[in-house]
């Protein structure tokens, strides 16, 4: 039997076109579970060039000197756990209920209270309630943060900058990412306008490298849930698959900034 006829019969027997099979494969790749917000041990994590700062190293002396601390968008609490021991009065917030439950389990021994809370709305704490607020890669509103930081208190945040993965998202025709991603200069200006007198800004552009198209889709769905429609992005994904099959690296721009501010 000619090879072409054999392929046609195989396709007829399964009833699934190559296009539909690939769409199904990519859709499944998006749904691999993530516990908390810890990418470090996940097989689909991207390889990232190191940043010129170490968030934990910057945060540790602030935590050691704090009496009352708030961590906004703590994820599963995995990063904050790396800063233990925590101040005796420590509160963490998380928008996702499942991640908040993971954070409660991880931080219970540290005595931290956890709450499900959208960090972009007015924070339900008394004015000047904290002498330290941390926020790593979670949305915040400068005025709301300032309202709960006492005079002389500090705010430290590491954030994803506007333009993060723009080269990848452009290729997929998938927009410009999360609307909460800010331009660093604007974020610094917002903190100054909100009453922070000392604002130190550091920025860094580097790269993410993905081990496969499937791993890339999993990561995108983790940081931008529901943002990538594999059917609509099929042309761009197919181009990336061809690159990966040729052994080319899937490297795209990673943009971050670090803001340290004091009232």
N, C-alpha and C positions, 0 to 999 in steps of 0.2 A: 504494500500500500504506500502511495506517495506520502512523503513527510507532511505536506500541507494538509492532506486529507486526514491524517492521523491527529493533527492538532485540532482540526475542526470537530472531529468526532469526540475528542477529549473535552473540548469546550461544551459541546452539546450534551455530553453525558453528565457534566457537573451542573449545567445550567447557569454558570457564573462567568461573566465576561472578565477578561484581565483587568479592565478598568474598574469594574465593581469590586473585584477581589482586592485590588490595591486600595480602594477607598475604604473597604471594610478593615483592612490591615492597619491603615493609618488611623482610622477612628478608634480602633481597639488600643493602639499605642498611646492615645491621649489619656486613657482611663486607669493606668497603673496607679495603685494607691500611694499616698504620701502621708506618713504619720507626722502630725505636728507641722513644723515648717523647717525640717532638717534635711537638707539635700546631701549632706556630706557623705553618707554611706549608700546612697541610692545608686543603682547601676546605671541609671539614665542621666545622672548629674553631668553638666558640662564641665570641661576643664577651663578654669578661669586664670588669667594672668593675675599675679598678686597685686593688690592695691599698695600705694606708697604709705599707707598707714595701717595700723592694726586696731580695729574698733575696740576689742577687748582691752588692749594695752592703754588706749586713751580713756576708756570708761572706768577702769579698775580704781585709780586713785580717787575719782569722783565718788564712786560707790563706797569706797573705804571711809571717806570723810562725810558721808551723808547720814542724816538722822531719819528722814522721811522721803521715800523714793517712790516714783511712779514710772512704770515701763509701759508705753503705749504700743499696742500691736505686738504683743510678745510672742505670737505664733504658738509653738508648743512649749515655750519656755526654755528651749535648748540653749539659746545664746545667753540668756540671763543666768542660767545655771552655771555657766562658765565664769560668772563674776561672784559666786558665793565665797564667803558668807555675805548675806544681804543685810541691809539695815533692819532693825527690829520692827519698823513700820514700813512695809513694802506692799504696794498694790500693783497688779498687772491687769491690763485690759487686752481683749482680743475680740475681733468682729465675728469670727467663725466659732460657733458653739462647739463643734468637734475638736478644734484646736485648743479652745479654752479648757476643755475637759482634760486634754493631754497635759496642758500647762499646770492645771491644778494638781495632777498626780505627780508631776516632776518637781514642783516647787513647794509641795506640802511640807516637806521636812525643813524648808527654809522659812516657814511661817508667812509666806506671801499670800495675800488675798487675791483671788482672780475674779474678774467680772467680764461678762459679754457686753461690749460697748463699742459703738462707732466713734472712733477718735476724731472724726471730722465735725462732730456736733459739740455743743457746749458741754464741758466736762462736769459731771455732777459732784464736784468737790468744793469745799469752802475756799474762799480766796486765800492765797498764800499757804495752801495746805502742804506743799512739798518744798524741800530745798534742792531736790534733784529730779528732773524728768529725763528719761531716756526714750528713744524712739528709733528703732532700726528697721528701715525699709517699710515703714507703715505710714499711711497718710496722716497728716496733722494740720491743724489750723493755728497759725502763730498766735493770734489773739487769745484763743482758748488755752493754749499752753501758758502764755504769759499770765493769765488770770489765776492760775493755780501755783505759780512759782513765787516764793517769797523774795523780798528784796535781798540781793546778794546770792540768790540761788542760781542754779545752773541748768542748762538744757543742752543735751548732746543728741545729735541725730545723724545717722548715715542713711542716705537716700539714693534711690534710682533717679537719674537725671533725665530730663526730656531729651529725646533722641536716642535713648537706649534701644539697641537692636533695630534701629531705623533701617539699616541696609537689608536686614532679613525681612522685616515687615513690608518694606517697599517691594521686594522681590515677590512676596506672596500677595501683594495688593490688599493687605490686611490693616490699613490705617496706620496710625502713629502711636499705638500702644495705650497705656493706661492714662486717662486724663489727670490722675493724681500725680503723675511724674512732672516735676517742676523744673524750670530753668534755675540753676544754682544761684545766680545773681538775684533773681526775683525772690527766691526763698530767703536769702540773707536780708534783703531789703524789707521783707514782710516782718521778720523778727525785730529789726531795728524799729520799724513803725509801731510794733506791738509793745515796745518798752524795754527791749534788751539793749543795754548800753555797750556791751562788748560782744562783737560777733566775729568769729574767725571762720573763714570759709576755705576749704581745700577741695580741689576737683581732680578727677582722674579719668582718662579714657584708656581702655585696654581692650581685651578680646575675650569672648566666649568661644570655645571649640567643642562641637558636638560629635559624639562617636558615631551617630547615625541619624537618618531622617526621623526614624521612630523616636529616638531619644530627644531630638529637638522638639518634636510635637508634644511629647510628654511634658517637657520643661515649659513650653509656651502655655500649655493648658494649666499648669500649676500657677504660673505668675499672671496669666491673663485668661482666667477660666471662661470658656465659651466664646473666646475672641476669634479663634481660627476655625473656619468652616472648611473641612478638607475637600469637599466637593467644589466649592467656589475657588479654593486655592490650588486646585489640582495641577494646573499648568506650572506654577512656580514650584510646587512640591516635586513634580516630575523632573524638572530641571535640576533640583537639588539631588534627587535620587541618581540621576545620571552622573553628576559630579562625584557623589559618594562611591558609585560603582567603579569610577575611574581611579579611585584612590585619592581624590582631592580632599583637602581639609575643609570642613564646614566651619569657618571662622567668621564671627560677626561682632560688631562694635558693642562694647559694654561701657556704660557711662554711669559714674557714681560721684557723689559729693559727700563731704563731711562738714557739719556745722556744729561749732561749739559756741555757746552764747551764755552770757551772765547778766543778770539784772542789776 
